[in-house]
Amino acid sequence: MPAFILMMSYVGFGALAQEAGLSVTQAAFSTAVIWALPSQVVLAGALAAGTSIGLVALAVALASVRLTPMVAAWVPVVRGPQSTRLSLVLMSQFVAITAWIVTMNRMPDIPREGRGAFFIGFASSLTVCNTLVTILSFIVAGELSDSWRAALLFLTPIYFLTSLTAAAKLPSDRFALLFGLIFGPLIYMTGVQLDLLFSGLLAGTLAFLVDKQIKKRAARG
């Protein structure tokens, strides 16, 4: 089911990539190589806004920093008796939210010597399937009316909104989501480049500060 939901979100990305002016080859390449939908959305949005390639690369890199602690937690779990540093580095390319959640839940029940094979089989299948979904949705979006293309575009933000809402367990998570919904449209209307990146930085920072202040007041009684 998580894999199916992810594929539906990539239907929206294919339409978004076409709207942003990417070619079908560029859209498919971004899925196969970046393999992180939030970073791909940043990429498409920044290119559509006419941002320079250097700033686009910086924005995508910053949006992908969130994967670093996931990889740090994943390595001790997936490492087996035959694992080498090179194999772990190559496998880490496929670490993303869906693959990470599913495999981290399943791998404790799998013998350690088979965990690497399980991860690479599942994660690479996700990558290949969603690259094909990106290509098909990109092509189909070009044949649809404006109303249907707009509907496809909304699949991606709907996926993010619902998945983030479901995953928001801590108050700081909920504050970040709320502030993002408020500041995202406001910053977009200013016309500033990398509006999505700045919205995330502002919302996340404010959420951290508000949550920290609430905890201080609670500690004082």
Backbone hydrogen bonds, N-H to C=O, Kabsch-Sander energy under -0.5 kcal/mol:
donor,donor_aa,acceptor,acceptor_aa,energy
5,I,1,M,-2.5
6,L,2,P,-2.2
7,M,3,A,-2.1
8,M,4,F,-1.9
9,S,5,I,-1.7
10,Y,6,L,-1.7
11,V,7,M,-1.0
12,G,8,M,-1.0
13,F,9,S,-1.4
14,G,10,Y,-2.0
15,A,11,V,-1.4
16,L,12,G,-2.3
17,A,13,F,-3.1
18,Q,14,G,-1.7
19,E,15,A,-2.2
20,A,16,L,-1.9
21,G,18,Q,-1.1
22,L,17,A,-2.3
27,A,23,S,-2.5
28,A,24,V,-2.3
29,F,25,T,-2.5
30,S,26,Q,-2.2
31,T,27,A,-1.6
32,A,28,A,-2.3
33,V,29,F,-2.4
34,I,30,S,-1.6
35,W,30,S,-1.4
40,Q,36,A,-2.1
41,V,37,L,-2.4
42,V,38,P,-2.1
43,L,39,S,-2.3
44,A,40,Q,-2.6
45,G,41,V,-2.7
46,A,42,V,-2.6
47,L,43,L,-2.3
48,A,44,A,-2.3
49,A,45,G,-1.4
50,G,47,L,-1.4
51,T,46,A,-2.4
56,V,52,S,-2.3
57,A,53,I,-2.6
58,L,54,G,-2.0
59,A,55,L,-2.6
60,V,56,V,-2.5
61,A,57,A,-2.2
62,L,58,L,-2.6
63,A,59,A,-2.3
64,S,60,V,-1.1
65,V,61,A,-0.6
65,V,62,L,-0.9
67,L,64,S,-1.9
68,T,65,V,-2.1
70,M,66,R,-0.6
71,V,67,L,-2.3
72,A,68,T,-2.2
73,A,69,P,-1.8
74,W,70,M,-1.7
75,V,71,V,-2.3
77,V,73,A,-0.5
77,V,74,W,-0.6
78,V,74,W,-2.4
79,R,75,V,-2.2
83,S,80,G,-1.3
88,L,84,T,-2.0
89,V,85,R,-2.2
90,L,86,L,-2.5
91,M,87,S,-2.3
92,S,88,L,-1.9
93,Q,89,V,-0.6
93,Q,90,L,-0.9
94,F,91,M,-1.9
95,V,92,S,-1.5
96,A,94,F,-0.6
100,W,96,A,-3.1
101,I,97,I,-2.8
102,V,98,T,-2.4
103,T,99,A,-2.1
104,M,100,W,-2.4
105,N,101,I,-1.6
106,R,102,V,-1.7
107,M,103,T,-3.1
109,D,106,R,-1.8
110,I,107,M,-2.1
114,G,111,P,-2.2
115,R,111,P,-0.5
115,R,112,R,-1.0
116,G,112,R,-0.5
118,F,114,G,-2.0
119,F,115,R,-2.7
120,I,116,G,-2.6
121,G,117,A,-2.0
122,F,118,F,-2.3
123,A,119,F,-3.2
124,S,120,I,-1.9
125,S,121,G,-1.3
126,L,122,F,-2.0
127,T,123,A,-2.1
128,V,124,S,-2.5
129,C,125,S,-2.6
130,N,126,L,-2.4
131,T,127,T,-1.8
132,L,128,V,-2.0
133,V,129,C,-2.2
134,T,130,N,-2.2
135,I,131,T,-1.9
136,L,132,L,-2.6
137,S,133,V,-2.8
138,F,134,T,-2.0
139,I,135,I,-2.2
140,V,136,L,-2.8
141,A,137,S,-2.4
142,G,138,F,-1.0
143,E,140,V,-1.6
144,L,141,A,-0.9
149,R,145,S,-2.3
150,A,146,D,-2.3
151,A,147,S,-1.8
152,L,148,W,-2.2
153,L,149,R,-2.3
154,F,150,A,-1.6
155,L,151,A,-0.5
155,L,152,L,-1.2
156,T,152,L,-0.6
156,T,153,L,-0.7
158,I,154,F,-2.0
159,Y,155,L,-2.2
160,F,156,T,-2.3
161,L,157,P,-2.7
162,T,158,I,-2.6
163,S,159,Y,-2.4
164,L,160,F,-2.6
165,T,161,L,-1.9
166,A,162,T,-2.2
167,A,163,S,-1.8
168,A,164,L,-1.0
169,K,167,A,-1.5
174,R,170,L,-1.7
175,F,171,P,-2.6
176,A,172,S,-2.3
177,L,173,D,-2.1
178,L,174,R,-2.4
179,F,175,F,-3.0
180,G,176,A,-2.1
181,L,177,L,-2.0
182,I,178,L,-1.5
183,F,179,F,-3.2
184,G,180,G,-2.2
186,L,182,I,-1.0
187,I,183,F,-2.9
188,Y,184,G,-2.1
189,M,185,P,-2.0
190,T,186,L,-0.6
190,T,187,I,-0.8
191,G,187,I,-0.5
191,G,188,Y,-1.4
192,V,187,I,-0.8
195,D,192,V,-0.6
198,F,194,L,-2.4
199,S,195,D,-2.3
200,G,196,L,-1.9
201,L,197,L,-2.3
202,L,198,F,-2.6
203,A,199,S,-2.8
204,G,200,G,-2.6
205,T,201,L,-2.2
206,L,202,L,-2.5
207,A,203,A,-2.4
208,F,204,G,-2.1
209,L,205,T,-2.3
210,V,206,L,-2.8
211,D,207,A,-2.4
212,K,208,F,-2.2
213,Q,209,L,-2.3
214,I,210,V,-2.4
215,K,211,D,-2.2
216,K,212,K,-1.9
217,R,213,Q,-2.2
218,A,214,I,-2.2
219,A,215,K,-2.0
220,R,216,K,-1.5
221,G,217,R,-0.5
221,G,218,A,-0.7
